[in-house]
Amino acid sequence: MKKHDDFFSRVYEVVRSIPPGRVTSYGAIARFLGSSQSSRMVGWAMNQSHNQSEFVPAHRVVNRNGVLTGKHHFEGPDVMQQLLENEGAIIEDDQIINFSELFWDPMQELSL
């Protein structure tokens, strides 16, 4: 097993914990995992999440400003937005308008 495979597995575990209707950021996940400089690696994990046998709700992970930066990794250009809107997100120009209201911080919600 490659070192990043273990990190990716830990990322997927956190992402599977995000409740419907809530979102978090790449950086919040990286900080929770004790690797605050690894936001990009969290993004790489999200890019590969569709290969997992157990569903990973990758649509609930956005950048620190609530922008849908990973939307091009979904099956269509509007899929990520549609999934989030179905869960109560208000989105304009690829950005979640009610981001602070929906933000889910794993540091506060999960225990190590």
SULURKA-V166485 format. One record per residue. N is the residue number from 1. RES is the residue in one small letter. PHI is phi in whole degrees, -180 to 180 (none if undefined). Layout:
[[N RES PHI] [N RES PHI]]
This chain:
[[1 m none] [2 k -75] [3 k -57] [4 h -69] [5 d -62] [6 d -66] [7 f -61] [8 f -59] [9 s -60] [10 r -67] [11 v -60] [12 y -62] [13 e -62] [14 v -65] [15 v -63] [16 r -66] [17 s -86] [18 i -69] [19 p -69] [20 p -55] [21 g 87] [22 r -123] [23 v -137] [24 t -140] [25 s -115] [26 y -57] [27 g -66] [28 a -64] [29 i -67] [30 a -60] [31 r -62] [32 f -60] [33 l -83] [34 g 78] [35 s -138] [36 s -59] [37 q -89] [38 s -108] [39 s -56] [40 r -64] [41 m -67] [42 v -62] [43 g -61] [44 w -63] [45 a -62] [46 m -64] [47 n -62] [48 q -96] [49 s -64] [50 h -69] [51 n -88] [52 q -79] [53 s -72] [54 e -99] [55 f -54] [56 v -119] [57 p -76] [58 a -61] [59 h -64] [60 r -87] [61 v -115] [62 v -132] [63 n -80] [64 r -64] [65 n -103] [66 g 81] [67 v -88] [68 l -80] [69 t -69] [70 g -95] [71 k -61] [72 h -74] [73 h -94] [74 f -98] [75 e -66] [76 g -149] [77 p -66] [78 d -112] [79 v -63] [80 m -60] [81 q -61] [82 q -62] [83 l -62] [84 l -68] [85 e -63] [86 n -62] [87 e -103] [88 g 104] [89 a -75] [90 i -106] [91 i -125] [92 e -134] [93 d 50] [94 d 64] [95 q -129] [96 i -76] [97 i -70] [98 n -98] [99 f -58] [100 s -64] [101 e -70] [102 l -94] [103 f -60] [104 w -118] [105 d -101] [106 p -61] [107 m -64] [108 q -94] [109 e -95] [110 l -120] [111 s -114] [112 l -71]]
